[in-house]
Amino acid sequence: MTSDKGKLPAGLRADDEDDLLDEEEFEPEEYDTLLRLERLESVEEEMMELGITTLEEVRQRIADLHRELDERERTP
């Protein structure tokens, strides 16, 4: 990653180089695990923002929204 003189390529900081090296060491299985972790953390964040604490509440809100949309379609 560094040039002969020990300088980093333009726009690359030392921290970035370490991150790139770390990324190159990921195995496909580890990468997939990290992606799933990121997805689940995003779901958790969304649920917290919506005030939802259980999967049952998610399902209930989905059903409610489907009913609401169906009612709007029927109303002229």
C-alpha positions in Angstrom: 0.0 0.0 0.0 2.8 2.4 0.6 5.3 3.7 -2.0 9.0 3.1 -2.0 9.5 6.2 0.1 7.0 5.1 2.8 4.4 7.6 1.7 0.7 6.7 1.4 -1.1 7.2 -1.9 -2.8 10.5 -2.3 -6.0 10.8 -0.2 -5.2 7.7 1.9 -4.5 8.1 5.6 -2.7 5.6 7.8 -6.0 4.6 9.4 -7.4 3.9 5.9 -4.5 1.6 5.1 -5.0 -0.4 8.3 -8.7 -0.7 7.4 -7.9 -1.9 3.9 -5.5 -4.5 5.3 -8.1 -5.7 7.8 -10.7 -6.0 5.0 -8.3 -8.1 2.9 -8.0 -10.6 5.7 -11.8 -11.3 5.9 -12.9 -14.7 4.8 -16.1 -15.0 2.9 -17.9 -16.7 5.8 -16.7 -13.9 8.2 -17.8 -11.2 5.7 -21.3 -12.8 5.4 -21.6 -12.9 9.2 -20.7 -9.3 9.4 -23.3 -8.4 6.8 -26.0 -10.3 8.7 -24.9 -8.5 11.9 -25.2 -5.2 10.2 -28.7 -6.0 8.9 -29.9 -7.2 12.3 -28.5 -4.1 14.0 -30.4 -1.9 11.4 -33.6 -3.8 12.1 -33.1 -3.3 15.8 -32.5 0.4 15.3 -35.7 0.8 13.1 -37.8 -1.1 15.6 -36.6 1.2 18.4 -37.4 4.3 16.3 -40.9 2.9 15.7 -41.4 1.9 19.3 -41.8 -1.7 18.4 -40.3 -4.4 20.8 -41.6 -7.7 19.4 -41.9 -9.5 16.1 -45.7 -9.8 16.8 -45.9 -6.0 16.9 -44.1 -5.8 13.6 -46.6 -8.2 12.1 -49.6 -6.4 13.6 -48.4 -3.0 12.2 -47.9 -4.6 8.8 -51.4 -6.0 8.8 -52.8 -2.6 10.0 -51.1 -0.7 7.2 -52.3 -3.2 4.6 -55.9 -2.7 5.9 -55.4 1.1 5.8 -54.1 1.0 2.2 -57.0 -1.4 1.1 -59.5 1.0 2.6 -58.0 4.0 0.8 -58.2 2.1 -2.5 -61.9 1.4 -1.9 -62.8 5.0 -1.0 -63.4 7.2 -4.1 
